[in-house]
Amino acid sequence: MSGHSKWENIKRKKGATDAARAKIFTKIGREIAVVVKQGGADPAGNAKLRDLIAKAKSNNVPNDNIDRIIKKAAGDGDKNSYESMVYEGYGPSGVAVIVECLTDNKNRTAGDIRHFFDKFGGNMGTSGCVSFMFSDVGTVVMENNGADEDKIMEDCFEAGADDFNVDDDVIEISCDPNQVSSVREALEGMGYKVLSAEAEKVPSNYTTIEDEDAIKKMGLLLEHLEDDDDVQNVYHNWENMPVEEEE
């Protein structure tokens, strides 16, 4: 995901097929279930849950689905227990890859992730082998409301942003990853429409792939990783990743 603007990822998700959209719903639902069990079912007292509800709505998850997931996770009837796992490795041409998972079966997930790396010309490494190349950054993306840049700058920094970038369609903001909730809520309070707000891993340097076969394999590796139900996020430092055109 990293290596391109967050907005490109959002546009790609919004244009996803029904099958891909269902997977997005499943992944967000799994995240919601985990934070409800950790911090309770009341969004007012659970900032992570508020962020995930906003994320679900920005991905067009119906409110009924969100409510059902929260109630199920808060009840005694939900026996699912997901564990957070992080896998690291290298794709073709030495591209650094971090895979964040939520799984109810570590052996199955580790085997699947290793298989994808092996099949598409990469190799899964040990913990910490590539994470030193990435920094944790809070990223907030909101619609460009047409305000002049001085006003946008004033609002962003007042909300707690470290930096911002104005595009034709959106404004992308970086902030402390622990301040994502407060920054999002401050901007929404100012009347901005937030499209995405979450912490992500941003690479400190990028790798370019020249070989056509390696480009194809790297694309397939990312596709299979992101399609796996246990995988929540995939971060990489592939600089020249092809961008899908909007139809």
GIDAFEN-V230164 format. One record per helix or strand of 2 or more residues. SS is the DSSP state (A for helix, B for strand). FROM is the first residue (numbers start at 0). TO is the last residue. If there is no record, write none. Layout:
SS/FROM/TO, SS/FROM/TO
This chain:
A/5/13, A/17/38, A/42/44, A/46/57, A/62/73, B/82/89, A/91/93, B/95/102, A/105/118, B/122/123, A/130/132, B/133/142, A/148/158, B/162/165, B/169/174, A/176/188, B/193/202, A/211/226, B/230/235
